[in-house]
Structures are given as structure tokens and as C-alpha cells.
Amino acid sequence: MKIKDIAIVKMAGKDKDSILKMKGEDGLIVGVIKTDDGNAIEIGKKVKKIMESMKGSLPLNTKISVQYDSSVSILNSISNVKQTAYLGVFLASIVLFIFLKSLSATLVVAMAIPTSIIFTFFFLNTMGVSINIISLMGLSLGVGMLVDNSVVVIDNIFRRLTEYKEDKITASKLGAREVTLPIITSSLTTISVFFPIVFQKGIVKQQFGDMSYSITFCLTASFIIAVMFVPMMCSKILKKDRNLAHEGKVMKVVKKKYVHVLKFSLRRRYTVVMLAILLFIGSVFMSKNLGSRFLPVEDTGRFAVIASLPSGADINKAEKVAGILEAEVLNIDYAKDYSVSGNTSDVILNINAGQKISRDESMYDIIGDLRKRFKDVPDADITVAPSFIIRANDINDVEFNLYSDSEKQLEIMIEQLKEKIEDVPGLVDISTSLEGGKPEGKFIIDREKASYYGVSVSNIATMIKNQIQGGVPLTINSDNDEIDVTVKLNKEYRESIL
């Protein structure tokens, strides 16, 4: 007797337990996770290079694309730092040129900013700090401070050069020496605010340690450049024949208004002091009304709609819900690209809306619109998240656990708590994990009969499991492939226990 005489033998894929669709077509997703010391930008470049090289060897009509790349946000942050540096150079140059009326002085500061940034990167490298969003955030803050020390030094040098009629070398030497202590004090006061973060423990250091290093090294580099590079450049290129006494019409008006305000403040000292105190007290009270969170929500242009399926749902239910989500996303104008994935627990619709500068809708407008569009999806609890989601775990901003010895009492408490939480303004997507459990069929074994026939309970349980879920009694080795031989009942018998 052969197997084909008592069973249907065929080559087939395993039963589907998950789905993934890219613009309506079945797909396969491959996730690449970097190590703790991995460089996201370099890894992203290499993965994309490999993908390009694979296109020629893929089957006909196969498309390959990048659904999510975390290095994009890092590259955008680097671009923002560059723009901040360029803007800082531009604005500082304009201000210096207006007040000093010297193109050479403006050129010195314009050269000091990129030089300070290069020094900062050198210091970060010696501490093993990588280029990431947090360190770049600190660098963005530090770029604005890089100009301060250089401006103070060059202004004092320029003053000695024009008012005291000193030569360039003497003015540069004495001018920098006079303000060295003030700029050290100014830099240290700012460093003392951020640098202690690196000595903290736990998540504070993990999240903000790199930012602390970036700001500290920015100010350190700024000080070094201000007391060494700036005086050297001033001694070479500054010109002596400048008259600071000459003021333009605009500056004369500004100076005149300032004198009036200053005289008013000096005549009414107590009024000014009381006004400052009231402003301080008012700011304290206003701060209580400000919202707070650990990290701000970043608009990356990625949005996810998570449909949580009821307990006991099968893959057919997931495909049905995925079809509803996919049909609706086709009507969304800002959805440039999308993918649908899921299993018997959740179905996730990931939407690419593009960078915020390329669209009119804000992040919060899109989130609100998605909630309205998908709130009526049948047999599913909808959650919207402003990020790319692979697994629907830990997507909530606030989660807490309730414990009780009585399941019935726990159900009552959760329902009451849920009703109260729903009345809190600003809270959405409220759900609980307490469910009735998955549908199940119970087999009660007659142990006496089983013992009479010499069959153990564990053997019966294994037989039922293999017939319904399928068992793998052997594996066939074919070339470099391993083919599992699965034995199970026909579909009509597996879908019913009767």
C-alpha cells in the first residue's frame, strides 16, 4: 500500500498565518536591525546597494522597495544642522557688518563657525559619540552659541584698533586677553547646565548624554577658536582705518529710543522691579498649564493604522479587514505609498505621507483624519500612531496594569475605569486587554476506556493536535532544501470538531 492510496499527496506551501500587501499585491518584508554599535547611515547605504544588485536576479515582474529607513531622519537632521550653521554664519555676518562696518571682521566670524564645528566633531569622536538625532540636536543648539565668543573677542579687538589706535598685533593680543575671563565664565555657566547629565544614571543619560557632550564640546571649541583663531586672523586681515563713531540713520533712531527707555526705567526703578517680579510669578503659573512628555512626537511622514482583531479571529478575518483598510486608503490624497500587514491578532496599515515640507496637512491633522476615516471598521479596535509600525506592541503612550483575585470583580473595575478615562479630554484610542479568551473546543477523555484500550491521555492529545494542526513525522532533504512532510486531516474535517 502506498501513501497516495489512503491520502492526498501534493506539494504545497504551509498554511498562511500572516499577510503582507504592497499596493494591493502580495509581498514579503525583510527587516534589517542594526547592532548597538552599528552605523545606521552606512548600513542603510549598503542595504540599498545590495538591493540594487539583486534586481537583475529577481523573478519577472518582481518589485523591490524600501518601506522604512531610519537613516533618512538622521540625514535630515544633518541637513538641518548644516542649514542652521549656514543661517548662523549669514545672520552673524550681517549683524557684524552693520555694527562694525568691516568686511574683514565679518569674514573672521564666518570662518570661525565651521572651524568650531570641525573641532566639535573631533571631540565627539574621541568620546566615541556617534552622529545620531540626539547628538545632532545638541549640535544644532550649540551652533547658535558658537558665534557669541567670537563676536565678543572681535568686537573688543576692533574697539582697541579704532579707539586706541593700536596696531593690529597689539590690538589682537590685548583685546583677546581682556575678554578671556568673561567668555570663560559665560561658557562655563552654560556648560554647567548640560554637562552634569553625563554623570546621571539610567535613561536620562542614555537619551540625553550625547546631546550634553555635543553642547559642551561646541562651547569648548567656541572658546578655543575665540581666544586663538580669531585673534590670529584679526592680526592678519583687520584694517585700521575704520571709524566706529559714524552711525547710520537707523542706528541713530534705535540708539535714541533706547536712551529714552533707559531713562524711563531709571526714574521708575521700583515699578520696573515689581513688573519683573510679576512677570516671573506669572510665568511660573503659566508653566503649570503647559503639557509635558518625555520626548516630542517627531513628524517623520509615517503613519500607522492598527486594527486589533477580536480574540479567536482567523487569517481570513485578517484579510477581510486588510481589504477594508486598503480600499479606504486609496481615497486619501496625502498617501503617497502604503503597505498592509497583519496576522490573526492585528492588521497594520502603514502610510507614507512624505516629509512635512512637501504637504499642506500637519501631523495632527492627518492623525485626526485617519481616526475619522477608519473608526467604523467592523469587528476591529482602531489605533492611529504617527510612526512606522511593524508589530502592534507598546504603541500606547500610557499603559497600566490591574490585578485581582476575582476575574468578575476585575471586569467590573475595568469597565468603570474605562468610562471615567473616556471623559478625560485629550485621550483617544482607549482599550483594554481583558477579553473572554479564544474560542476553544474541549475533549473530555474517558480515562477508564482509554486505559482499557492501552491509550494514554497524552497520546490522544498529540493525535488530535496533529490531525488538526498537522504533524511533521519526517523531513526530506533535497539538494540544499529541507522539505517538511506534513500530515493532517482535510480542511472540512479540521474546521469542525463534530
C-alpha positions as CSV (number, residue, x, y, z in Angstrom):
1,M,0.0,0.0,0.0
2,K,1.2,3.4,-0.9
3,I,0.5,6.7,0.8
4,K,-1.4,8.0,-2.2
5,D,-3.9,5.1,-1.7
6,I,-5.0,6.5,1.7
7,A,-4.2,10.2,1.5
8,I,-3.9,13.1,-0.9
9,V,-0.3,13.8,-1.6
10,K,0.8,17.1,-3.0
11,M,3.4,19.8,-3.0
12,A,2.0,22.9,-1.3
13,G,3.0,25.8,0.8
14,K,2.3,26.0,4.5
15,D,-1.0,27.4,5.7
16,K,-0.9,31.2,5.6
17,D,-0.7,32.7,9.1
18,S,0.1,36.3,8.1
19,I,-0.5,38.7,5.3
20,L,1.5,41.5,3.6
21,K,0.3,43.6,0.7
22,M,2.1,46.4,-1.1
23,K,-0.3,48.5,-3.1
24,G,-2.7,45.5,-3.4
25,E,-0.1,43.0,-4.4
26,D,1.2,40.2,-2.1
27,G,4.7,40.9,-0.8
28,L,7.4,39.8,1.6
29,I,9.1,42.1,4.1
30,V,12.7,41.7,5.2
31,G,13.7,43.6,8.3
32,V,17.3,44.7,9.0
33,I,18.1,45.6,12.6
34,K,21.5,47.2,13.4
35,T,23.6,46.3,16.5
36,D,24.1,48.8,19.3
37,D,27.4,50.0,17.8
38,G,26.2,49.9,14.2
39,N,26.1,53.0,12.0
40,A,22.5,53.4,10.6
41,I,23.6,55.6,7.7
42,E,26.3,53.2,6.5
43,I,24.1,50.2,7.0
44,G,21.3,51.9,5.0
45,K,23.6,52.7,2.1
46,K,25.0,49.1,2.0
47,V,21.5,47.5,2.1
48,K,20.3,49.8,-0.7
49,K,23.4,48.9,-2.7
50,I,22.6,45.2,-2.2
51,M,19.0,45.7,-3.2
52,E,20.1,47.4,-6.5
53,S,22.4,44.5,-7.3
54,M,19.6,42.0,-6.7
55,K,17.1,43.5,-9.1
56,G,18.6,41.7,-12.1
57,S,18.3,38.2,-10.5
58,L,14.8,38.6,-9.2
59,P,11.9,36.8,-11.0
60,L,10.0,38.7,-13.7
61,N,7.6,41.4,-12.5
62,T,9.1,41.4,-9.0
63,K,9.4,44.8,-7.4
64,I,11.7,45.6,-4.5
65,S,11.5,48.8,-2.5
66,V,12.4,50.3,0.9
67,Q,9.4,50.7,3.1
68,Y,11.1,52.4,6.0
69,D,14.6,53.7,6.5
70,S,15.6,55.2,9.9
71,S,18.7,56.8,8.4
72,V,16.5,59.2,6.5
73,S,15.6,61.1,9.7
74,I,19.3,61.2,10.7
75,L,20.3,62.6,7.3
76,N,17.5,65.2,7.6
77,S,18.9,66.1,11.0
78,I,22.4,66.5,9.5
79,S,20.9,68.7,6.8
80,N,19.2,70.8,9.5
81,V,22.5,71.3,11.2
82,K,24.1,72.4,8.0
83,Q,21.2,74.9,7.4
84,T,21.5,76.2,11.0
85,A,25.2,76.7,10.5
86,Y,24.7,78.5,7.2
87,L,22.0,80.6,8.7
88,G,24.1,81.4,11.7
89,V,27.0,82.5,9.5
90,F,24.7,84.6,7.4
91,L,22.9,86.4,10.2
92,A,26.1,86.9,12.3
93,S,27.8,88.3,9.2
94,I,25.0,90.7,8.6
95,V,24.9,91.9,12.2
96,L,28.7,92.3,12.4
97,F,28.8,94.2,9.1
98,I,26.0,96.5,10.3
99,F,27.7,97.4,13.6
100,L,31.4,97.1,12.7
101,K,31.1,98.2,9.1
102,S,34.0,95.9,8.3
103,L,34.1,93.2,5.7
104,S,37.3,91.7,7.1
105,A,35.8,91.4,10.6
106,T,32.7,89.7,9.1
107,L,35.0,87.2,7.3
108,V,36.7,86.2,10.5
109,V,33.5,85.2,12.3
110,A,32.3,83.5,9.1
111,M,35.4,81.3,9.2
112,A,35.2,80.7,13.0
113,I,31.8,78.9,12.9
114,P,32.8,76.0,10.5
115,T,36.1,75.7,12.3
116,S,34.4,75.3,15.6
117,I,32.1,72.6,14.2
118,I,35.1,70.7,12.9
119,F,36.7,70.9,16.4
120,T,33.4,69.6,17.9
121,F,33.3,66.6,15.7
122,F,36.9,65.8,16.7
123,F,35.9,65.9,20.4
124,L,32.8,63.8,19.8
125,N,34.9,61.2,18.1
126,T,37.4,61.0,20.9
127,M,34.5,60.2,23.3
128,G,33.0,57.6,21.0
129,V,29.8,59.6,20.4
130,S,28.2,58.8,17.1
131,I,26.2,61.1,14.8
132,N,22.6,60.5,15.8
133,I,19.5,62.5,16.3
134,I,20.2,63.4,19.9
135,S,23.8,64.4,19.3
136,L,22.8,66.4,16.3
137,M,20.1,68.1,18.4
138,G,22.8,69.3,20.8
139,L,24.9,70.4,17.9
140,S,22.0,72.4,16.5
141,L,21.7,74.2,19.8
142,G,25.4,74.7,20.0
143,V,25.8,76.2,16.6
144,G,23.8,79.2,17.7
145,M,26.2,79.7,20.6
146,L,29.4,79.3,18.5
147,V,29.2,82.9,17.4
148,D,28.9,84.5,20.8
149,N,32.5,84.2,22.0
150,S,34.0,85.1,18.6
151,V,31.8,88.2,18.4
152,V,32.9,89.4,21.9
153,V,36.6,88.9,21.1
154,I,36.5,90.5,17.6
155,D,34.4,93.5,18.9
156,N,36.9,94.2,21.6
157,I,39.8,93.9,19.2
158,F,38.1,96.2,16.8
159,R,37.5,98.7,19.6
160,R,41.2,98.8,20.5
161,L,42.1,99.0,16.9
162,T,39.9,102.0,16.2
163,E,39.6,103.9,19.5
164,Y,43.2,103.3,20.9
165,K,44.8,103.4,17.5
166,E,46.9,100.4,18.3
167,D,48.5,98.2,15.6
168,K,46.8,95.0,14.6
169,I,49.0,92.6,16.5
170,T,48.8,94.6,19.8
171,A,45.1,95.2,19.5
172,S,44.5,91.5,18.8
173,K,46.7,90.4,21.7
174,L,45.4,92.8,24.3
175,G,41.8,92.7,23.0
176,A,41.6,89.0,23.4
177,R,43.3,89.0,26.8
178,E,40.8,91.5,28.2
179,V,37.8,89.4,27.5
180,T,39.2,85.9,28.0
181,L,37.9,85.7,31.6
182,P,34.4,86.9,30.7
183,I,34.0,84.4,27.9
184,I,35.3,81.6,30.1
185,T,32.7,82.5,32.7
186,S,30.0,82.7,30.0
187,S,30.9,79.3,28.5
188,L,31.2,77.6,31.9
189,T,27.8,78.8,33.1
190,T,26.2,77.2,30.0
191,I,28.3,74.0,30.3
192,S,27.4,73.6,33.9
193,V,23.8,73.3,32.9
194,F,24.2,70.5,30.4
195,F,27.4,68.6,31.3
196,P,26.2,67.1,34.6
197,I,23.8,65.0,32.5
198,V,26.6,62.7,31.6
199,F,27.1,61.7,35.2
200,Q,23.4,60.7,35.6
201,K,22.3,57.1,35.6
202,G,19.6,55.3,33.8
203,I,17.5,56.5,30.9
204,V,18.3,60.2,31.3
205,K,22.0,59.6,30.4
206,Q,21.1,57.2,27.6
207,Q,18.7,59.6,26.0
208,F,20.4,63.0,26.5
209,G,24.1,62.1,27.2
210,D,25.1,62.6,23.6
211,M,23.3,66.0,23.5
212,S,25.2,67.0,26.6
213,Y,28.5,66.1,25.1
214,S,27.6,68.0,21.8
215,I,26.7,71.2,23.6
216,T,29.7,71.0,25.9
217,F,32.2,70.4,23.1
218,C,30.5,73.1,21.0
219,L,31.2,75.7,23.7
220,T,34.6,74.3,24.4
221,A,35.5,74.5,20.7
222,S,34.0,78.0,20.5
223,F,36.2,79.2,23.4
224,I,39.3,77.7,21.8
225,I,38.6,79.3,18.4
226,A,37.7,82.7,20.1
227,V,40.9,83.0,22.0
228,M,43.3,81.5,19.5
229,F,41.9,81.5,15.9
230,V,40.1,84.8,16.0
231,P,43.0,87.0,17.3
232,M,45.3,85.4,14.8
233,M,43.0,86.1,11.9
234,C,42.4,89.7,13.2
235,S,46.1,90.4,13.3
236,K,46.3,89.4,9.7
237,I,43.3,90.8,7.9
238,L,41.7,93.6,10.0
239,K,42.2,97.1,8.7
240,K,42.9,100.0,11.0
241,D,41.3,102.9,9.1
242,R,37.7,102.4,10.4
243,N,35.6,105.0,12.2
244,L,33.1,103.5,14.6
245,A,31.8,106.9,15.5
246,H,30.0,107.2,12.2
247,E,26.4,105.8,12.6
248,G,23.7,105.3,10.0
249,K,20.2,106.8,10.3
250,V,18.7,103.6,11.5
251,M,21.2,103.1,14.3
252,K,20.7,106.7,15.4
253,V,17.0,106.2,15.8
254,V,17.5,102.9,17.7
255,K,20.0,104.4,20.0
256,K,17.8,107.4,20.6
257,K,14.8,105.2,21.5
258,Y,16.9,103.1,23.8
259,V,18.1,106.2,25.7
260,H,14.5,107.2,26.3
261,V,13.6,103.7,27.6
262,L,16.7,103.6,29.8
263,K,15.9,107.0,31.4
264,F,12.3,105.9,32.0
265,S,13.5,102.7,33.7
266,L,16.0,104.5,35.9
267,R,13.4,107.1,37.0
268,R,10.9,104.3,37.9
269,R,13.1,101.7,39.4
270,Y,10.6,100.2,41.8
271,T,8.0,100.0,39.0
272,V,10.4,98.1,36.8
273,V,11.4,95.7,39.6
274,M,7.8,95.0,40.5
275,L,7.0,94.4,36.9
276,A,9.8,91.9,36.6
277,I,8.6,90.1,39.7
278,L,5.1,89.9,38.4
279,L,6.3,88.6,35.1
280,F,8.3,85.9,36.9
281,I,5.3,84.9,39.1
282,G,3.0,84.9,36.0
283,S,5.5,82.7,34.1
284,V,5.5,80.1,37.0
285,F,1.7,79.9,36.9
286,M,1.6,79.7,33.1
287,S,4.2,76.8,33.1
288,K,1.7,74.7,35.0
289,N,-0.7,74.8,32.1
290,L,2.0,73.6,29.6
291,G,1.8,70.0,28.6
292,S,4.8,67.7,29.2
293,R,6.1,64.5,27.8
294,F,9.4,62.5,27.8
295,L,10.1,63.1,24.1
296,P,8.3,65.2,21.5
297,V,6.5,63.4,18.7
298,E,8.5,63.7,15.5
299,D,6.8,64.2,12.2
300,T,8.6,61.7,10.0
301,G,5.7,61.5,7.4
302,R,4.9,57.9,8.5
303,F,1.6,57.0,10.0
304,A,0.1,53.6,11.0
305,V,-3.5,52.5,11.5
306,I,-3.6,49.4,13.7
307,A,-6.8,47.3,13.7
308,S,-6.9,45.0,16.7
309,L,-9.0,41.9,15.8
310,P,-11.3,40.1,18.3
311,S,-9.9,37.1,20.1
312,G,-10.1,33.9,18.1
313,A,-10.1,35.6,14.6
314,D,-8.6,33.6,11.8
315,I,-6.4,34.7,8.9
316,N,-9.5,35.1,6.7
317,K,-10.8,37.7,9.1
318,A,-7.5,39.5,8.9
319,E,-7.6,39.5,5.1
320,K,-11.1,40.9,5.2
321,V,-10.1,43.8,7.5
322,A,-7.0,44.4,5.4
323,G,-9.2,44.7,2.3
324,I,-11.3,47.4,4.0
325,L,-8.3,49.3,5.1
326,E,-6.7,49.1,1.7
327,A,-9.9,50.2,-0.1
328,E,-10.2,53.3,2.1
329,V,-6.5,54.4,1.8
330,L,-6.9,54.6,-1.9
331,N,-9.2,57.7,-1.3
332,I,-6.5,59.5,0.8
333,D,-4.8,62.2,-1.2
334,Y,-1.8,62.6,1.0
335,A,-1.0,58.9,1.0
336,K,2.0,58.6,-1.4
337,D,2.7,54.9,-0.6
338,Y,1.2,52.3,1.7
339,S,1.5,48.7,2.8
340,V,-0.8,46.4,4.8
341,S,0.4,43.6,7.0
342,G,-1.1,41.5,9.8
343,N,-1.9,38.3,11.4
344,T,-4.7,36.8,13.4
345,S,-4.2,39.4,16.2
346,D,-3.7,42.7,14.4
347,V,-3.8,44.3,10.9
348,I,-1.5,47.2,10.4
349,L,-1.8,49.8,7.6
350,N,1.4,51.8,7.2
351,I,1.1,55.1,5.2
352,N,3.9,57.2,3.8
353,A,2.6,60.8,3.6
354,G,6.0,62.3,2.7
355,Q,8.1,64.9,4.5
356,K,6.1,67.7,6.2
357,I,7.6,70.4,3.9
358,S,6.0,68.6,0.9
359,R,2.4,68.6,2.2
360,D,-0.1,71.0,3.5
361,E,-1.6,68.8,6.2
362,S,0.1,68.8,9.6
363,M,0.8,65.6,11.6
364,Y,-2.1,66.2,13.9
365,D,-4.5,66.9,11.0
366,I,-3.5,63.6,9.4
367,I,-3.9,61.7,12.7
368,G,-7.4,63.1,13.2
369,D,-8.4,62.4,9.6
370,L,-7.3,58.8,9.9
371,R,-9.3,58.3,13.1
372,K,-12.4,59.6,11.4
373,R,-11.9,57.5,8.2
374,F,-11.3,54.2,9.9
375,K,-13.4,54.4,13.1
376,D,-16.2,52.3,11.6
377,V,-14.2,49.3,10.6
378,P,-16.3,46.3,11.7
379,D,-15.0,43.9,14.4
380,A,-11.8,45.9,15.0
381,D,-10.5,48.4,17.5
382,I,-8.6,51.2,15.7
383,T,-5.5,52.9,16.9
384,V,-3.5,55.5,15.0
385,A,0.2,56.1,15.5
386,P,2.5,58.8,14.0
387,S,5.2,56.3,13.1
388,F,6.1,53.2,11.1
389,I,4.8,50.2,13.0
390,I,5.9,46.6,12.4
391,R,4.4,44.9,15.5
392,A,1.5,46.3,17.4
393,N,3.2,46.1,20.8
394,D,3.9,49.0,23.1
395,I,2.3,51.6,20.8
396,N,0.3,53.4,23.6
397,D,1.6,56.5,25.4
398,V,0.2,55.3,28.7
399,E,-0.3,51.8,29.9
400,F,-1.0,50.4,33.4
401,N,-1.9,47.0,34.9
402,L,-4.7,46.0,37.2
403,Y,-4.5,42.8,39.3
404,S,-7.3,41.0,41.2
405,D,-8.0,37.5,42.6
406,S,-11.6,37.7,41.1
407,E,-11.9,37.9,37.4
408,K,-15.5,39.1,37.6
409,Q,-14.5,41.9,40.0
410,L,-11.7,42.8,37.6
411,E,-14.1,43.1,34.7
412,I,-16.4,45.5,36.7
413,M,-13.4,47.7,37.8
414,I,-12.0,47.9,34.3
415,E,-15.4,48.9,32.8
416,Q,-15.8,51.6,35.4
417,L,-12.3,52.8,34.9
418,K,-12.6,52.9,31.2
419,E,-15.8,55.0,31.4
420,K,-14.0,57.6,33.6
421,I,-10.9,57.7,31.4
422,E,-13.0,58.3,28.3
423,D,-14.3,61.5,29.8
424,V,-10.7,62.9,30.2
425,P,-10.1,65.4,27.4
426,G,-7.2,64.7,25.0
427,L,-7.3,60.9,25.4
428,V,-8.1,58.7,22.4
429,D,-7.8,55.0,21.4
430,I,-8.7,53.7,24.8
431,S,-8.8,49.9,25.0
432,T,-8.3,47.0,27.5
433,S,-6.7,43.6,27.1
434,L,-9.3,41.8,29.2
435,E,-11.2,39.6,26.8
436,G,-13.2,36.4,27.1
437,G,-10.4,34.3,25.6
438,K,-10.2,32.5,22.3
439,P,-13.0,30.1,21.3
440,E,-12.0,26.6,22.1
441,G,-13.3,23.0,22.0
442,K,-12.8,20.7,24.9
443,F,-12.3,17.0,24.7
444,I,-13.1,15.1,27.9
445,I,-11.3,11.8,27.9
446,D,-12.9,8.7,29.4
447,R,-9.8,7.6,31.3
448,E,-11.2,4.1,32.1
449,K,-11.8,3.3,28.4
450,A,-8.5,4.9,27.4
451,S,-6.8,2.7,29.9
452,Y,-8.7,-0.4,28.8
453,Y,-7.5,0.2,25.2
454,G,-4.0,1.0,26.3
455,V,-4.1,4.6,25.1
456,S,-2.7,7.4,27.3
457,V,-4.2,10.8,27.5
458,S,-1.1,12.4,26.1
459,N,-1.2,10.2,23.1
460,I,-4.8,11.2,22.4
461,A,-3.9,14.9,22.8
462,T,-1.0,14.5,20.4
463,M,-3.1,12.7,17.8
464,I,-5.8,15.3,17.9
465,K,-3.2,18.1,17.7
466,N,-1.5,16.5,14.7
467,Q,-4.8,15.9,12.8
468,I,-6.0,19.4,13.2
469,Q,-2.8,21.5,13.2
470,G,-0.7,18.9,11.3
471,G,2.3,16.9,12.3
472,V,5.7,16.7,10.7
473,P,6.8,13.0,11.0
474,L,9.8,13.4,8.6
475,T,11.8,15.9,6.6
476,I,13.0,15.2,3.0
477,N,16.5,16.6,2.1
478,S,16.5,17.8,-1.5
479,D,19.7,19.4,-2.6
480,N,20.1,22.4,-0.2
481,D,16.5,22.5,0.7
482,E,14.7,20.8,3.6
483,I,11.0,19.9,2.8
484,D,8.7,19.1,5.7
485,V,6.2,16.3,5.2
486,T,3.1,17.5,7.0
487,V,0.2,15.1,7.8
488,K,-3.2,16.5,8.7
489,L,-6.9,16.0,8.1
490,N,-8.7,17.5,5.1
491,K,-9.9,21.1,5.5
492,E,-13.6,20.2,6.0
493,Y,-12.7,18.0,9.0
494,R,-10.2,20.4,10.5
495,E,-12.8,23.3,10.6
496,S,-15.3,21.3,12.7
497,I,-15.0,19.0,15.7
498,L,-18.3,17.4,15.1
